[in-house]
Amino acid sequence: MSQKNHRGGSISARKRRIEEIAYLYFDGWTKEEMAEESGYSIRTISRDIEYIEAHREEFLE
């Protein structure tokens, strides 16, 4: 059985999305550019960036 988060998406898919957004974020992309490139909403991008900032050390290792 696969793990699901509270919105129904898989945890591994969320992790992959956040890693993708982190790469673009640290490369200097704007939220609008990230949304257009990834197909995710700007609100989703904003939530991911909040998570990335709160766990910055994890992404900069």
C-alpha positions as CSV (number, residue, x, y, z in Angstrom):
1,M,0.0,0.0,0.0
2,S,1.4,3.4,-0.9
3,Q,1.6,6.2,1.6
4,K,-0.7,9.2,0.9
5,N,-0.7,12.7,2.3
6,H,-3.9,14.4,3.4
7,R,-4.7,15.7,0.0
8,G,-4.4,12.4,-1.7
9,G,-1.1,12.7,-3.5
10,S,1.7,10.3,-2.8
11,I,4.4,11.5,-0.4
12,S,7.1,10.6,-2.9
13,A,5.4,12.7,-5.6
14,R,5.3,15.7,-3.2
15,K,9.0,15.1,-2.3
16,R,9.9,15.1,-6.0
17,R,7.9,18.3,-6.6
18,I,9.5,20.1,-3.7
19,E,13.0,19.0,-4.9
20,E,12.2,20.3,-8.4
21,I,10.9,23.6,-7.0
22,A,13.9,23.9,-4.7
23,Y,16.3,23.5,-7.6
24,L,14.5,26.2,-9.6
25,Y,14.2,28.5,-6.5
26,F,17.9,28.4,-5.7
27,D,18.7,28.9,-9.4
28,G,16.8,32.3,-9.1
29,W,13.6,31.5,-10.9
30,T,10.5,33.6,-10.1
31,K,7.3,32.0,-8.7
32,E,5.6,32.7,-12.0
33,E,8.4,31.1,-14.0
34,M,8.3,28.1,-11.8
35,A,4.6,27.7,-12.1
36,E,4.7,28.0,-15.9
37,E,7.6,25.5,-16.2
38,S,6.2,23.0,-13.7
39,G,2.5,23.3,-14.3
40,Y,1.8,23.8,-10.6
41,S,-0.2,26.8,-9.3
42,I,1.6,29.8,-7.8
43,R,-0.1,29.0,-4.5
44,T,1.5,25.5,-4.5
45,I,4.8,27.0,-5.5
46,S,4.5,29.5,-2.6
47,R,3.7,26.7,-0.1
48,D,6.7,24.7,-1.3
49,I,9.0,27.7,-1.0
50,E,7.8,28.2,2.6
51,Y,8.7,24.6,3.3
52,I,12.1,25.0,1.5
53,E,13.0,28.1,3.5
54,A,12.0,26.4,6.8
55,H,14.2,23.4,5.9
56,R,16.9,25.3,3.9
57,E,19.8,23.2,5.4
58,E,18.3,20.0,4.0
59,F,18.3,21.4,0.5
60,L,21.7,23.0,0.6
61,E,23.7,19.9,1.7
